[in-house]
Amino acid sequence: IKNSGETTDQLRQTKKKQEVKDVSFQVNALLRESTKEAIPRETAIRLLKVTCPFLGANQPVSKRLAAFEWIISVFRLKQDQIEDEFPWLMLQVFSAINLDENEKVRKSGMNCLTEIANLNDKTFDTFIEMLYSSLNEISAREDRQKVAFVVRKLCEKLGGEKIYLKLGSRLIFHQETGKTLVFVNFF
């Protein structure tokens, strides 16, 4: 009798989890539908700030993928009104791209980062600045591999010449010869 009671409890828990998942899916669909309409700038920023914690490596893949989708949705809807949030947003997305994880998550993160970086010259310059800062701060081999991976993927999507010219001019502008050598060796 004890075994059948445990089985019944397990079935109830499984059913509850499925119900929560179904409700979550429905709420997500309703929220997506509501954001197709114009939303205030503050709401868009709040959505981004609530969504970004779900990019963390400790989150399930499904939540991370959904978070990237949300970021892209809000970005497309309000890109002209939330441009001042791009440095923070790009850093969040960049930080969420891990080399040792699911290919879908990496691809989704790269698509999100590419879309934001490629909006206009100003956002591209912001991206280059963020990338340059990342180059200055990296010490671990894994971090170097991550930056190199991101740069290679963005070169595929945005054009290598554009990225390397901007990074090179950034290094030359600040005349940081030691960092220039590190940069050349890095790639």
Buried (B, 14 or more C-beta within 10 A) or exposed (E): EEEEEEEEEEEEEEEEEEEEEEEEEEEEEEEEEEBEEEBEEEBBBEBBEEBBEBBBEEBEEEBBBBBBBBBBBBBEBBBEBBBEBBBBBBBBBBBBBBEEBEEEBBBBBBBBBBBBBBBEEEBBEBBBBBBBEBBEEBEEEEBBEBBBBBBEBBBEBBEBEBBBEBBEEBBEEEEBEEBBEBBEEEB
